[in-house]
Amino acid sequence: MPAWGLEKTLDFARKLAAQQPVWGRGPTRITTSLLAGEHSLFCCAPFGTVHRVKRKDPTGRLSYKVIEPVPARVIDQPTGMLNTADHPHAALLWLEFLTSPEGQEIIDKYEPLKASVFTRGSAISQEIPGKEVSVVDWDHNTKFEEYVEKIFAAYGFPKADK
């Protein structure tokens, strides 16, 4: 959304919906259905999911393409500390470690493949050299729910009554 702007993103969503796609829930389930031959294409699978399923593909047929602009988020799983914590400096050291090259390597290995797009040497950063990155930064993060609501409306999904 940030690189394209709201109108181009909504136009893309409407054009995608006009092709009458098969909607599904859960990237692992959908990616696995590709291997089973149920579908031939899946748009917007998370990087880690694709690689996890690809490792289990005995045929070697599953492949992927990184789209541009590459969608990225500043935060995937927010981490923070309470301002009333008994040991706030220990928490600060933990946050510093998570952002260090060593911490990012551990995240890539065990999360898996969820180190920052901005970390040199991370799995995702190796996939995108020279590509435009569209970052959902702090300013866009606060509007994320609003964007999702508008995109879902453009897809034509029914809206639940509140």
Helices and strands as residue ranges (DSSP letters): H 6-18, H 27-35, H 47-55, E 70-73, H 88-99, H 101-110, H 123-127, E 133-136, H 138-141, H 144-155
